Amino acid sequence: MSNIIAKLSQSIPFPTDSQKPLPWAPIIASAVFSYAALCSVLRFQRRNAMQKKFNYADEASLSKMTNVDAQAIIEYLAELEFPLMYEKSLQFALFKVSVVHITYIIGSD
């Protein structure tokens, strides 16, 4: 039995002082921070491009907004900024409409 343990201990490479394992915590933390910074930079670039494209800086300019511009802004928000929230709110609205419709049908009998 001790012979098997001796052979296993010789075949398994244990790190020595010259072969210290990498400290994974700083590497993972820097990767998460870098990812968050990259996402933030890209998101604000996209937001600034949309502001430049539509050029609505104050309330007076917002009053001159066309329906086409308003729809384009809503599509942008729904697709890129808050896709999950728009999907869930649409599902809830459709559920609410169907419940009201079913209640109306049952109540009219």
C-alpha positions in Angstrom: 0.0 0.0 0.0 2.8 2.4 0.9 4.4 1.5 -2.4 1.4 2.7 -4.3 1.2 6.0 -2.4 4.9 6.6 -3.1 4.4 6.0 -6.8 1.4 8.3 -6.9 3.2 11.0 -5.0 6.1 10.9 -7.5 3.7 11.0 -10.5 1.6 13.9 -9.3 3.5 17.2 -9.9 3.2 19.3 -6.7 4.1 23.0 -7.2 7.4 24.0 -5.7 8.4 27.4 -4.5 9.6 28.3 -8.1 6.2 27.1 -9.5 3.7 29.0 -7.4 0.1 28.8 -8.7 -1.3 31.9 -10.3 -3.4 34.1 -8.0 -6.8 33.7 -9.7 -8.7 36.2 -7.7 -6.9 39.3 -9.1 -7.2 37.9 -12.6 -10.9 37.2 -12.4 -11.5 40.6 -10.7 -9.7 42.5 -13.4 -11.5 40.5 -16.1 -14.9 41.4 -14.6 -13.9 45.0 -14.2 -12.7 45.2 -17.8 -15.9 43.7 -19.1 -18.0 46.1 -17.1 -15.9 49.1 -18.3 -16.2 47.9 -22.0 -19.9 47.5 -21.7 -20.3 50.9 -20.2 -18.2 52.6 -22.9 -20.0 50.9 -25.7 -23.4 51.7 -24.2 -22.7 55.4 -23.8 -21.2 55.6 -27.3 -24.5 54.2 -28.6 -26.5 56.6 -26.4 -24.5 59.6 -27.6 -24.9 58.5 -31.2 -28.7 58.4 -30.8 -28.8 61.8 -29.1 -26.7 63.2 -32.0 -29.0 61.5 -34.6 -32.2 62.9 -33.2 -30.9 66.1 -31.6 -33.6 66.7 -28.9 -31.7 68.7 -26.3 -34.5 70.5 -24.4 -38.3 70.5 -24.0 -38.8 73.0 -26.8 -37.2 70.6 -29.3 -39.1 67.7 -27.8 -42.3 69.4 -28.6 -41.3 69.3 -32.3 -40.7 65.5 -32.3 -42.4 63.6 -35.1 -44.2 60.3 -34.7 -41.5 58.6 -36.8 -38.8 59.8 -34.5 -40.7 58.8 -31.3 -41.3 55.3 -32.8 -37.6 55.0 -33.6 -36.6 56.0 -30.1 -39.1 53.5 -28.6 -37.8 50.7 -30.9 -34.2 51.5 -29.9 -35.1 51.3 -26.2 -37.0 48.1 -26.6 -34.3 46.3 -28.6 -31.1 47.5 -27.0 -31.6 49.1 -23.6 -34.5 47.2 -21.9 -35.4 44.1 -24.0 -36.5 41.9 -21.0 -38.6 44.6 -19.4 -40.4 45.4 -22.7 -41.1 41.7 -23.3 -42.4 41.2 -19.8 -44.6 44.3 -19.9 -46.0 43.2 -23.3 -46.8 39.7 -21.9 -48.5 41.3 -18.9 -50.5 43.7 -21.0 -51.7 40.8 -23.2 -52.6 38.7 -20.2 -54.5 41.6 -18.7 -56.4 42.2 -21.9 -57.3 38.5 -22.3 -58.5 38.3 -18.6 -60.7 41.4 -19.1 -62.1 39.9 -22.4 -62.8 36.5 -20.7 -64.5 38.3 -17.8 -66.6 40.3 -20.2 -67.7 37.2 -22.0 -68.5 35.3 -18.8 -70.3 38.3 -17.4 -72.5 38.8 -20.5 -74.0 35.3 -20.2 
